[in-house]
């Protein structure tokens, strides 16, 4: 299968290791990964803030980059960005009166998957240790991001994949379904509320005794990681794609060079 990688802005700019891990996982399964060069922002922050007119050219650019027969499916290591592609792009085009773009956006959205969706629903991965060689001997807790949980209905796909990694000690996060407080521009416009939500999330993470908090959205992990770092916590954050990509022979480091809280290395 030929799979197009939708890297997303934040992964491309700040967490490229997550993109490389995604490619490594898919290539390990025998698939070809391509990178549509015209891709940029998906426009979700514009839409979430109500700027539909301003989002239109951003949506059009994404559709232009991915509206091609040169791949079978597209994948992104981000529930929020995939939710935007699948649920917001048609809406933006429709609200702005562009029926042609709306139709093309529907085609692109139908071919786009969040990483755990693609692995479980399309590629049939149920045992990461056996099928991917995943090995990660560390104590980890898991935060399910809001867009993946509520818009994409990912359920426990990410959690089940993590649980099937060899050597991992997965500990339950109290109030896991509560928002971390990021929400894109929400954290800027409502900084005090966002900070209070983050404090609750960080306290629950630290209470698990985990070395790392993982999840499926780099933006949420960046927000959580920054909060943990400011508190002086030694708990780091790491995208679940990197945990799946980690093997016994080529382990992902968890100290020194790992993406720690707030993206420090």
N, C-alpha and C positions, 0 to 999 in steps of 0.2 A: 504494500500500500504506500502511496505517496502522500505525505502529511505536511501541510503548510504550518509553519510555526508563526503564531501571532505572539510576539515577545512581550508586548505591552510597554508603556512608557517607563514605569518605575523599575521594572525588571531590567529593561535595556540600559537605563541610566545608572541604576544604583545596585542592582542585584543580578549582574550578568551570569553569575554562577548558577542561578536558578534556571536560566534559559539553557545553559550548557548541560545541566543535569537532565532537563526535559528531553533534549536531543539525545543524550546518552541512553536514556531509558528506552526511547523509541527505536533507536538504532540497534540496541541490544536485542530487541524483539524482531529484528530483521526488516524494519521499515526504512524507507527513504524520507529524509526530512529536507524540505526546501524552505527558503526564506523570501517571501514576496518583498522586494526592495522598496516599494512605495508606501509601506505601512508606517503609520505614526500613531497619534493619539486616537482613541476610540470615541472621545467626546463625552464620556459619562459625567464628568464634573460639570460641563456646560449644561447638560440636560438636568442633572440633579439640582442645579441652582436655578433652573427655569429659563435658561438662555437658549431657547430652541432655534431661533434664527441664527445665532452665532454658531450653534452646533452643526447646522446643515452642511457647510463645506467640510467640516471635520468628518462627518458621517460619509459624505460623498467620497472623500479621499480613501477612507477605509474600504468602502464598497468597491471602488475602482481598483484598489490593490488586490482584493481577494475575489473579485468577480471574474474568475478565470477557470477554465477546465484543466489547468495544469496540475491539479492536485485532487485527491479524493476527499479528504476532510482537513479542517484546520483545527489547531489546538492552542490553548493558552494556559499557562500556569497561574490563572487568576479567575476566580469565580465572579468578581465584580465586573471585570472587563467583558467576559463572555456574556454575562447577564445584560450588559449594555448592548452588545452586538445582537443578541437574540430577542431582547424585549424593548429596547429603546430606539434602535435605528429606524425601524419601520414607522414608529410613532412620530419621530422627528420629520421624516419625509412626508408623512401624511398630513401633519399639522402645517407644514410649509407648502402643501399643494403640489408636491413632486411625485406623481403617481409612478413614473418610470423608475425613479430611485427607490421608492417603496417596494416595488416588485423585485428589484435587484437585491435590495437589502434582505428581503425575506429568503432569497436563495442562499445568500452568504450566511445568514444566521442559522439556517437549517443545517449547514455543513460545518458549523463551528462548535467545538466541544471544550469544556473545561477538562483539565488533565485526568482527573479521577473518573470523569464520565467516559472519556475515550478509552482509558485502560480497562474499565470494568464492563461497560455496555457494548463497546465495539470490538475491542481486542481480546476480551475474555480473560483478563488478568484477575485472578482471585487469590493467588498465593505469591506474594512478592519474593519471598525467600527462594522458592522453587523456580519461578518463571523469570525473575529478574536478577537473582543472586543477591538480593538486598540483605545487608548485614549491618546492624547499627547497635552495638552493645551499650546503650545509654538509657538513663531514666528520662522519659519524655512525657509532657502533657500536651493536650491538643485543644486549640481554640478554633471552633467553626465560624467562619466569617459570615456576616449577615446576608450579603447578596447571594452567596452560594447556598446558604441554608434556606433562605426565604424566597428568592426569585428562581433560582435554578433547581431547587428541591433536591440538592445533592444527598440529603439524608446522611447515612453513615458510610458512604463510599470511601472518603478519605480515611476515616477512622479504621475501617476494615482493612484497607491496604496497609496502613501503618501497623496494625496488629499482626499482620502476617510477615513482617520483617524479622529476620533471624536476630536473636540477641536483644531485641528492644524490650525495655520495661515501660509499658504504657500505663500511666496513672490518670485517673479521671479528674477532670477540672471541674470544681464546684461552679454552679451557675454558668456552665459553658455556653449556653445559648444567649447570654446577655452580651450586648454590643460592647466593643472595647472603647467606643467613643470617637473613633476616627471619622468615618463618614465623609471623607474627602473635605469639601469646603465647610462642612459642619464643624470640624475641629477648629477652624479659623474663626468662623462667625459666632460660634458658641463655645469659646475657649474654656470658660469656667465649668460649664456642664460637661464638656468633653473630658476635661481634666479629672473631674470627680468620677466619671465612669471609668476612666483609665486607672485611677487609684484602686477602685474595687476589683478590676480585672487583674491588676498586678498583685494585689494581696492574695487573691485566690490562686494565682499561678505560683507565687512563692510558698503558699501553704501546702502545695503538693509535694514539695521536696524535690521537684524535677530539676535536672540540669538544663533542660531546654524546653521552650514552648514552640510548638510547630503549628502550622496551619497552611491554608491554600492561597492566601493573598499576601503578597509582599507589602502592600500598603498597611494592612492591619498589623503585620509583624513589625514593620518599621515603627509604627505608633506605639505598640506594646513594648518593643525593645527600647525605644527612647525613654519611656516611663521607667522601666526597670533600671536602665543605666543611671538616670538621674537620682534614683533611690539608692544607688550604690550596690544594687543586687548583682550577683554573679551569674544569675540565670540569663541565658542567651536565647536568641530566636533563630529558627532555621526553617525554611520552606520544606514542606513534605516531599517535594520532588528531589531535593538533595539527600534526604534520608533514603528514599527509594533507590537513588543512584549509587549510594554507598555500598561497597562490597568488602568482603574479607580481605581481598588482595589490594583493593584501592579504596580505603576508608575515607570518609569525609572527616576532617579533623574537627574537634569540638573545643579546642583551646588554641590561642595564638592566632591562627590563620582563619578560623571559622568566622562566619558572619555573626557577630555577637549583637547584643542589644544596640539598637539604633544604627546598625550597619557597620559598626567598628570592626576592624580586622586586627 
